[in-house]
Amino acid sequence: QVQLVESGGGLVQAGGSLSLSCAASGSAVSIYYMGWYRQAPGKQRGLVAGITSDGSTNYADSVKGRFTISRDNAKNTVYLQMNSLKPEDTAVYYCALHRGGGLSWGQGTQVTVAS
């Protein structure tokens, strides 16, 4: 019953910034581990950033210091602020909610960073 809708993707120049949003319905993002993943063509989907129910965050080494995951419980939305973007950040970015019954995924939003 969980629905996740990502938005905010687009085309940016290298070094630029972009903010992604993941709006959730059916479940509260505040009580689950929420993650941002990305997948480029021909590549495996991998975790970019995650945030736990208590607010702890974790990041892939490739984005540490550049990306920030956050959560607005009132809006039931998770965000990914991406700064200092690099061409290798180009991918479809997915939001996921983690719980015992399995992961729930959004449809993804395309992020393209021009070289």
N, C-alpha and C positions, 0 to 999 in steps of 0.2 A: 504493500500500500504506500510505500515511500516513493515520493516523486522529487527528483532533483533536477533543477534547471540551471545550467550555466549560462553566463552572459559576460560580455565585456571583451571578448576576443577581437582581434583585428590585425591590421598591418602597422608595424612601427619600425622606425629606424634603429639600427644598432646603437646602444647606449640610452635608448629611450625607456619609457615606463608604461606600464599597463596594469590595470586593476581588474581582476576577474571576480565575479560574484556567483555564488551557488545558493539559490533559493530553494528551501526544502519545504515540503508539505507532507503530512502523514506521520512524521516523526519529528521530535525536537532535536536539533543539532547539539543542544547543550548537554545531552546525556549520553552521547555516543562519540566514539573516535571518528573524526572526519578527516578525510584526506584529499589532497589534490594530486592527481596523476597526470602523466602526459605520455603520448605515444606519437612518434614520427613514423612515416611510411617505412615498412620493412623492419621496424624496431619493436622491441618488447615494450609493453606498457610498464612504466615504473613510477614509484612514489616520488613526488616532488616535495611535498610538505604535509604534515599531519598535525592535528591538534586533538588532545584528549579532553574528556569531560571536565577535568579539573584545570584545563588551560595550558597544560604542558605542550610544547611544540617540538617538532623534529623536522629536519630538512635533509634532503639529499646533499651530498658534498658539493655537487656541481652548482647549487643555487644558494648555499650558505652565504649570508652577508648581502645577498641581493634580493631575495624573496622573503616576504613575511606573510604568514597565514594568521588570520584573525577570525573572530566570530562575534556576531551580534545576536544575542539570544532573543532579544525583543523582536527582531525582524526574522528570526529563524534562518539566518543567512550566514554563510561562511565566505570569506574573502581571501584572495591571493593577490597581494601587492607585489608586482614584479618591477624591479628597477635594474638599471644597467644591463638591459637585455642584450643578448648575444645571438647571432644567427643560429647557433646550435640549440637555442631555446625554442626554435620553431617546432611546433607540434600541435596536435589536438590535445587540449587540456580537459580532463574529466574530474568531476567531483564524485566522491564516494562516501557513503555512510557505512560504517562497520558495526555489525552486531552479530550475535550468535547464529541467527538465521542465514547469514551470508551477507555479502556486500551488495549494496544498492548503488547503481551508477546513474549518472546523468547522461545526456546525449553528447556532451562535449562541446567545446568552443575552440575554434581555430585561432592560433596565435602564430603570426608570421613576422619574423624579424629580418628586415632587409640587411644584406651585407654591404 
